[in-house]
Amino acid sequence: MGLRAQLAALASRFKQEVVFYRALHAHPQTPWLAKALLWLALAYLVLPFDLIPDFIPVIGQLDELVIIPLLLYLALKLTPVAVRQACRDTIPVAQDQK
């Protein structure tokens, strides 16, 4: 598999995850705390300030790689399995590109 195909697969997977988290947030049975954690993850991603400033070597650049997945993980853990599965089932299956 070439680099272009790998990037296309990664982009497709990213789009599927965005659709999943949007569906999870919109689902009426998703707990409010899980919805709040999803909002916090999005806010931390797009807002211009960080908890750990970027000028601190290594840790400053890696904080997004720890904090955002942690918030997403906690939101998923707070959401019932049936709700997560229902949201996963709404995602269209990506076609293999050749």
N, C-alpha and C positions, 0 to 999 in steps of 0.2 A: 504494500500500500504506500503510495507516494505521499509527500508532505501535503500537497493540495487536498488529497482525499482525506487525510487525517484532520486537517483544519476544517474541512466541510463537515465531517462527522462530529467534531467537537462543537462547531457552531449549531448543528442540528440538535445535539444533546442539550446545549445551553438553552435553546429556544423551548425545548420540551420542559426543562426545569422551570423556566419562567412561567409557562402556561400552568404547570402544576401548582406553583406557589400562589399564583393569582386565583386559581380555582380553590385552593385550600383557604385562602383569605376570604373568599366570597361564600364559602359553604356555611350554611346557617348553624351547623352543629360544631363548628370549630370554636373552642373556648376563647373567651375574650383575651386571656393572657397570652395564648399562642398568637392571636392576631396582633397584639401589642408587640410581641417579640419580632414578628415579621416586619412590622413597621420600623422598629428600632434597627433591624439589620439593613433595611433599605435606606433609612436616614443616615446610618453610619457610612454606608457606601457612597452616598451622593453629597453629603455635607462637607464643607471644606476644612473642618477641624477634626483633629484626632485626639484620642485619649493619651496616646504616646506620640509626641512630636516626631516628624520625619527626620529631623536633623540628628537624632540619636542613632548612631550606627547600628545596623542590622535590625534591632528591635523596633525602631521607628518605622521601617518599611514593612515589617512582617506582621504588625498588629492587625491589619485588615485580614490577613490570612488566618488569624486565630479567632478574632472577635466575631466576624460575620458568620463563619461556619458554626461557631458555638451557639450563637443566637438562633440560627436555623435548626440546629440539632435540638435545642431546648423546645422550640416551637413544635417540632415533630413529635418529641416525646410527650408533650402535653396534649396532643391531638389523638383522639381515639383511632385505632387501627382501621375500623370500618370507614371512617371519614377519609383517612389518607388513601385507602384503596379506592373509594368512590372517586376521589379527585384524580388518582392515577389512571383510572379507567376512562376519564374524559379526554385524555391526551391522545391525539391522533398518532398512529404508528408511522414513524419516518420511513420513507422509501429508500432503499439502497441506491446510491448514485454511482453509476459506472461511467 
